[in-house]
Structure formats: structure tokens, C-alpha cells
């Protein structure tokens, strides 16, 4: 009798463990939804109250899946830059296609803007013009070397003079989920793809925070895919923090556990035969011969 009770308890504990860990547990995310369509522009994905992007150290994490990127048919426009002075426009240098610091007209940074309809880069994520994530589509071989992805950061020396600085990033992989973590601490920015640090830069000036009513928006009509699982942390994530967060967010294939938990509830109904009882006066269905079958014979 005691053995049966122990077996029953073990079975119950096993069922409870599976239920908690595989059915109910979902990665932490913030915002109106877990996953968003990347092709829909200007989607509110995270309120500023969820992650105040202010002067204090903070981090933002999200996952993106790009199934199709746009193709740039026209040549990438570059600008001639005098390295001794700050530029009055934001664009790739004709020398090495890198982006230099753009000096705003006081606090008006319109001359340092980047339009989605020009150049070769598209905006995928932003919080005002304080922080923007841009990525390039396919370009001509003649346009290389070019910056495949870019963070634009608004900075300033004081409340009367702003700048737009940039942080070059590697290309975001296509047709697979990529967890991106952006860490801000003072003038320093660290960026991770998965658990791997891909960029680190100390800005020339102090980052300017967005207004209190600003929010995070994502999406671009020229791109196809998904973006989501946003989470904000009021601390600078360390490499160990990022590794633990990514391990809790995606499986060994890089697919978010959130999607796997949804798949557990999907049920595929078996396909019934056209005629359950008998052949219904039809000829039997014969599969064609496999043309790759190799015949062997002992006949000489």
C-alpha cells in the first residue's frame, strides 16, 4: 500500500512539474502584446512607463525574426566629410561608409534625420529620436563596404546643443530569431546579439533622454517578419545577465519558448480516409514506382 502511495505522489509531482515548466511558464515580456508583425509601421510595442529611457542606467531586450528584407536598387548616397569638424548631415562617408557625428542646429536635429524613403537603411525601432535602430536591406556589390545595421543616439553638450551619433552594428541574421539587448550606462552603449557582445561605444557627448510621454515604436512596411518579447530593465545588464536572459528566452535552436508554449496547445486532427468501409467501387490507389530503386539479381 505504501509503495502505491509513493508512486502516486511521484506521478503527481511529475505532472505538476511538466505543467508549471512547459505549459504555464512563459518568458517575461512587457507591452501590449508579445509578438508584433514587423511589416506594420509605427506599432506601439513598449510604454515609456515600462522602461523609462532616462539618464539612469537601463537595458532593453527584444527578439526579431526577419523573413524578408527590402532590396536597394539605387546606389547608396554618401557624403563628403571633413574629419576635423562635425557634419551638418547624417549619412555614410564616401571614404569608408561609416557614419560620423552630425551636429544639430541647436536643438533642432531635423538636418540629421534619416528618411525611410532615401538611402539604403530602414528604421525598425525607435523611442522618439533619442534612440533608433536602423538596418539595411540588400545592396549592390558596388556599394560595399557599408554599415549593415546602426544605432542612432541623440546626445548633447548642454540643453542648447544636440548631436546625432551612431553605433555601427553587424547585420541582423535573416530567417532566424535573434535576441537583441541594448545596454546604456552613462555615455556607454553595449549591444548583444544573443549572448554575444557585438558592439560597445562611449558616445562623445551625453545622451539626451526622450520626453516623458515618448514610447517605443517598431515596424517598417518594407520588411517582413516578427518582432517582440520586449522587456526593459532598470539596470545595465552584464554579460552574465544577458546569457541567463537569452537561455530563459529561446531554446537551443534559437526559437522563443513563448512560441513553443503556444504550439503545445495546437491540435492537428487526423485526416480520415474518403471511404471508411470498403473501397466505394473505386480502383485501388497505386503509388508510382520509385525511379531511384536499385534492383539486385543473382541471375548471371
C-alpha positions as CSV (number, residue, x, y, z in Angstrom):
1,X,0.0,0.0,0.0
2,X,2.8,2.4,0.9
3,X,4.5,1.7,-2.5
4,X,1.4,2.6,-4.4
5,X,1.1,5.9,-2.4
6,X,4.7,6.8,-3.2
7,X,4.2,6.0,-6.9
8,X,1.1,8.1,-6.9
9,X,2.9,11.1,-5.3
10,X,5.8,10.8,-7.7
11,X,3.5,10.8,-10.7
12,X,1.6,13.8,-9.3
13,X,4.8,15.7,-8.8
14,X,6.0,14.9,-12.3
15,X,2.7,16.1,-13.8
16,X,2.9,19.3,-11.7
17,X,6.5,19.9,-12.8
18,X,5.7,19.5,-16.5
19,X,2.6,21.7,-16.2
20,X,4.4,24.5,-14.5
21,X,7.5,24.5,-16.6
22,X,6.2,23.7,-20.1
23,X,2.5,24.8,-20.1
24,X,2.2,27.8,-17.9
25,X,5.7,29.3,-17.7
26,X,6.3,32.0,-20.4
27,X,9.2,34.3,-20.8
28,X,8.7,37.8,-19.2
29,X,7.8,40.5,-21.6
30,X,6.2,43.9,-21.4
31,X,4.0,46.0,-23.7
32,X,0.6,45.5,-25.3
33,X,1.4,42.2,-26.9
34,X,4.1,39.5,-27.0
35,X,4.8,39.4,-30.8
36,X,4.2,42.0,-33.5
37,X,4.1,42.0,-37.3
38,X,7.4,43.6,-38.4
39,X,5.7,44.8,-41.7
40,X,3.3,47.1,-39.8
41,X,5.0,50.5,-39.1
42,X,4.5,52.7,-36.0
43,X,3.3,49.9,-33.7
44,X,3.4,50.8,-30.0
45,X,5.4,48.0,-28.5
46,X,6.5,49.4,-25.1
47,X,5.3,52.3,-23.0
48,X,7.9,54.6,-21.6
49,X,6.5,53.8,-18.2
50,X,7.6,50.2,-18.7
51,X,11.1,51.3,-19.5
52,X,12.0,55.0,-18.8
53,X,14.9,55.6,-21.2
54,X,16.3,58.4,-19.0
55,X,19.7,59.4,-17.7
56,X,19.9,56.4,-15.4
57,X,21.5,53.0,-16.4
58,X,19.0,50.8,-18.2
59,X,18.7,48.0,-20.7
60,X,16.1,46.9,-23.3
61,X,15.8,43.3,-24.7
62,X,13.7,42.1,-27.7
63,X,13.7,39.4,-30.3
64,X,13.4,39.8,-34.0
65,X,12.8,37.4,-36.9
66,X,13.4,38.9,-40.4
67,X,11.9,36.7,-43.1
68,X,12.5,39.2,-46.0
69,X,14.4,42.4,-46.2
70,X,14.0,45.0,-49.0
71,X,16.4,45.4,-51.8
72,X,18.1,48.8,-52.5
73,X,18.0,49.3,-56.2
74,X,19.6,52.7,-56.3
75,X,23.2,53.5,-55.4
76,X,23.8,54.4,-51.8
77,X,24.3,58.1,-51.4
78,X,27.4,59.0,-49.5
79,X,28.5,62.4,-48.2
80,X,32.0,64.0,-48.1
81,X,33.0,64.5,-44.5
82,X,35.7,66.7,-43.1
83,X,37.1,64.7,-40.2
84,X,38.2,67.9,-38.4
85,X,34.6,69.2,-38.0
86,X,31.2,67.8,-37.1
87,X,29.0,67.2,-40.1
88,X,25.8,69.1,-40.8
89,X,24.1,66.0,-42.3
90,X,23.7,62.4,-41.3
91,X,24.9,59.8,-43.9
92,X,27.6,57.4,-44.8
93,X,31.1,58.8,-45.5
94,X,32.3,58.4,-49.1
95,X,35.7,57.2,-47.7
96,X,34.7,54.2,-45.7
97,X,30.8,54.4,-45.5
98,X,31.0,54.9,-41.7
99,X,28.6,57.4,-40.1
100,X,30.1,60.3,-38.3
101,X,28.6,62.6,-35.6
102,X,26.1,65.0,-37.0
103,X,25.8,68.4,-35.4
104,X,22.2,69.6,-35.0
105,X,21.1,73.2,-35.5
106,X,21.0,73.9,-31.8
107,X,18.3,71.5,-30.5
108,X,16.7,71.1,-34.0
109,X,18.0,67.8,-35.3
110,X,15.9,67.7,-38.5
111,X,19.0,68.1,-40.6
112,X,20.4,64.9,-39.0
113,X,17.4,62.8,-39.8
114,X,17.4,59.7,-41.9
115,X,14.4,59.1,-44.1
116,X,13.0,55.6,-44.8
117,X,12.4,56.6,-48.4
118,X,16.0,57.5,-49.1
119,X,19.4,55.9,-48.7
120,X,19.6,52.2,-48.0
121,X,18.6,51.9,-44.4
122,X,15.2,51.4,-42.7
123,X,14.1,52.2,-39.2
124,X,12.9,49.2,-37.3
125,X,12.6,50.5,-33.7
126,X,12.7,53.9,-32.0
127,X,11.8,55.9,-28.9
128,X,11.4,59.4,-30.3
129,X,14.7,60.4,-31.8
130,X,16.7,59.6,-28.7
131,X,17.4,56.1,-29.8
132,X,16.7,54.5,-33.2
133,X,17.6,51.1,-34.7
134,X,18.2,51.1,-38.4
135,X,19.0,48.2,-40.7
136,X,20.0,47.9,-44.4
137,X,18.4,45.7,-47.0
138,X,20.2,44.1,-49.9
139,X,22.5,46.5,-51.8
140,X,24.7,46.3,-54.8
141,X,28.1,44.8,-54.5
142,X,29.5,48.1,-55.8
143,X,28.1,49.9,-52.7
144,X,30.3,47.9,-50.2
145,X,31.7,48.4,-47.7
146,X,28.6,49.6,-45.9
147,X,27.1,49.6,-42.4
148,X,24.5,46.8,-42.3
149,X,22.9,48.0,-39.1
150,X,23.1,51.1,-37.0
151,X,22.0,52.6,-33.7
152,X,21.3,56.4,-33.8
153,X,21.7,58.1,-30.4
154,X,20.8,61.8,-29.7
155,X,23.4,63.4,-27.5
156,X,24.3,66.9,-26.4
157,X,26.8,69.1,-24.7
158,X,24.1,71.1,-22.9
159,X,20.4,71.9,-23.3
160,X,21.2,74.2,-26.2
161,X,23.3,72.0,-28.5
162,X,22.4,68.5,-29.6
163,X,24.1,65.9,-31.8
164,X,23.2,62.7,-33.6
165,X,25.8,59.9,-33.0
166,X,25.9,56.4,-34.4
167,X,27.0,52.9,-33.3
168,X,27.7,50.5,-36.2
169,X,26.3,47.0,-35.8
170,X,26.6,43.7,-37.7
171,X,23.9,42.6,-40.0
172,X,20.8,41.1,-38.3
173,X,20.6,37.5,-39.5
174,X,17.8,36.6,-41.8
175,X,15.2,33.9,-41.3
176,X,16.1,33.1,-37.7
177,X,15.3,34.6,-34.4
178,X,17.8,37.0,-32.9
179,X,17.7,38.3,-29.4
180,X,19.0,41.9,-29.2
181,X,19.9,43.5,-26.0
182,X,20.9,47.2,-25.8
183,X,22.6,48.4,-22.6
184,X,23.0,52.1,-21.6
185,X,25.2,53.2,-18.8
186,X,26.2,56.9,-18.8
187,X,27.7,57.6,-22.2
188,X,28.4,53.9,-22.9
189,X,26.3,51.6,-25.0
190,X,26.7,47.9,-25.3
191,X,24.8,45.8,-27.8
192,X,24.4,42.0,-27.8
193,X,23.1,39.6,-30.5
194,X,22.0,36.6,-28.4
195,X,24.6,36.3,-25.7
196,X,27.4,37.6,-27.9
197,X,28.6,41.3,-27.5
198,X,28.7,42.8,-31.0
199,X,29.3,46.5,-30.3
200,X,30.5,48.8,-27.5
201,X,30.9,52.5,-27.7
202,X,31.3,55.5,-25.5
203,X,29.5,58.4,-27.0
204,X,31.3,61.7,-27.5
205,X,28.5,63.6,-25.6
206,X,25.8,62.9,-23.0
207,X,22.8,61.0,-24.3
208,X,19.6,63.1,-24.3
209,X,16.6,61.3,-22.9
210,X,13.2,61.4,-24.7
211,X,10.2,63.3,-23.3
212,X,8.2,61.6,-20.6
213,X,5.3,60.9,-23.0
214,X,7.5,59.1,-25.5
215,X,7.0,55.4,-26.2
216,X,8.8,52.6,-28.2
217,X,7.5,52.0,-31.7
218,X,8.5,49.3,-34.1
219,X,7.9,48.1,-37.7
220,X,8.6,49.0,-41.3
221,X,6.3,48.4,-44.3
222,X,9.3,47.3,-46.5
223,X,10.3,44.5,-44.2
224,X,8.7,41.1,-43.4
225,X,9.0,39.1,-40.2
226,X,8.2,39.4,-36.5
227,X,9.5,41.4,-33.6
228,X,8.5,41.2,-29.9
229,X,9.2,39.9,-26.4
230,X,10.2,43.3,-25.3
231,X,11.5,43.7,-21.8
232,X,13.1,46.7,-20.0
233,X,15.4,46.5,-17.1
234,X,16.3,49.4,-14.8
235,X,19.9,48.3,-14.6
236,X,22.9,47.8,-17.0
237,X,22.7,44.1,-18.0
238,X,26.1,42.4,-17.6
239,X,27.3,39.6,-19.9
240,X,26.2,37.0,-17.3
241,X,22.8,38.7,-17.1
242,X,22.4,38.6,-20.9
243,X,23.4,35.0,-21.1
244,X,20.9,33.9,-18.4
245,X,18.1,36.0,-20.1
246,X,18.8,34.5,-23.5
247,X,18.9,31.0,-22.1
248,X,15.5,31.6,-20.5
249,X,14.0,33.1,-23.6
250,X,15.0,30.8,-26.5
251,X,15.7,27.1,-26.9
252,X,18.8,25.5,-28.4
253,X,17.5,26.2,-31.9
254,X,17.1,29.9,-31.1
255,X,13.3,29.7,-31.2
256,X,11.5,31.6,-28.3
257,X,9.9,29.3,-25.7
258,X,6.9,31.5,-25.9
259,X,6.1,30.2,-29.4
260,X,6.8,26.6,-28.3
261,X,4.3,27.0,-25.4
262,X,1.7,28.1,-27.9
263,X,2.4,25.1,-30.1
264,X,1.7,22.8,-27.2
265,X,-2.0,23.8,-27.4
266,X,-2.3,23.3,-31.2
267,X,-4.1,20.0,-32.1
268,X,-3.9,18.5,-35.6
269,X,-6.9,16.4,-36.4
270,X,-6.1,13.2,-38.3
271,X,-7.3,13.0,-41.9
272,X,-10.0,10.4,-42.4
273,X,-10.0,8.2,-45.5
274,X,-12.5,9.1,-48.2
275,X,-14.3,5.8,-47.6
276,X,-14.1,4.2,-44.2
277,X,-15.9,0.9,-45.1
278,X,-14.7,-0.6,-48.3
279,X,-13.2,0.9,-51.5
280,X,-16.5,2.6,-52.6
281,X,-16.3,1.0,-56.1
282,X,-13.0,2.7,-56.8
283,X,-9.8,1.3,-58.1
284,X,-7.0,0.9,-55.6
285,X,-4.6,3.8,-55.4
286,X,-1.2,2.6,-56.6
287,X,1.8,4.8,-56.0
288,X,4.1,5.2,-59.0
289,X,7.4,3.3,-59.0
290,X,10.3,5.0,-57.3
291,X,12.7,5.7,-60.2
292,X,15.6,5.6,-57.8
293,X,15.1,2.0,-56.7
294,X,18.2,-0.2,-57.3
295,X,17.4,-3.7,-58.3
296,X,19.7,-6.6,-57.5
297,X,19.7,-10.0,-59.1
298,X,21.7,-13.3,-58.7
299,X,21.0,-14.2,-62.4
300,X,24.2,-14.0,-64.4
